[in-house]
Amino acid sequence: MSEVVLVDARGHRCPVPSLRLRKAMEGMASGARLTLLATDPMARIDVPYLMGDLGGTVCGVEERDGVLRITVEIGVAPTD
C-alpha cells in the first residue's frame, strides 16, 4: 500500500483548503491517496465537488477536535 500524502490547510478559509489539495494532486498518478486537514467546515462540501470535477473519490471524512480529515483518491479525470 502506498503512502498517503498529508495536506495541511488548518486555519485557512474557503477556497484555500481545496486549492491546496488540488495543487498537491498535480502530477500524482491515478489511485494515489491524500488526506486534507482543514478547520473550515466548508471543506466538507467543497472537496467532494472538487473530486467530482477531477474524477476522484472521497474515501472518508472524519472530524475530531474541530479538524476535518478528508481522505481522497485520485481517479481518472472525466473527458468533455
N, C-alpha and C positions, 0 to 999 in steps of 0.2 A: 504494500500500500504506500502511495506517495505521501509526502509531507504536505500538510495544509498550510497555506500562506496566510499570515495574520495581517489584517489591515486595521490599523488603529485610528478611528475618527472620533474618539470620545471628546466631548466638549465643543464639537462643531455642529452647526445647524444645517439644515437642508439648503442647498443641494450638495454640500461638501462630502458627506459620507458616501453618497452614490458616486460622485465624481472620483473620489479616492479609490473606491472599489473598481470602477471602470478602468482607471489608469493602471492599477495593479494587475488587471486581467490582460493588458496588452502584451501580445507575444506569447501568451501561455497556450498550451495545447488543450484541445478538447478533452474533457474528463478531469482536468485539474480542479482542485478544490481550494476555496479561500474562505476565511472567516472574517467578517466585518465586526468590529467592536464599535458601537455607537450609543450615544446617550440621547440623541434626538429621536423621539418616538415616531417621527415621520419616516424614518428609515424602514420601519416595519411595512410601510405602504410603498415607498419608493423603490426599494430593492427588488421586490417581485416584478414590478413594471419594467425595471431595467433588465432583469434577467429574461423576461418575456421578449423584449426588443432584441436582445442579443442571442436568443436561442438557448439560454441556460436554464438551470433549475435551482430553486431554493430547497436545500436539503433539510434545513432545520432552523428554528428560531427559538432562542432561549432568552429569558430576561432574569437577571439576578442583580440585586442592589442597584437598580436603575440603569444597568448596562445591558444593551441588546447584544447578543452573539448570533449573527446571521451567517449560516454556512451555505455557500453556493457551489454549484458545479458548472464549469464552463461546458457549453454544448456547441453545436454547430449553428452558426448564425443563419436565420432564415433568409432566403433569397426573395427579391421582389418580383 
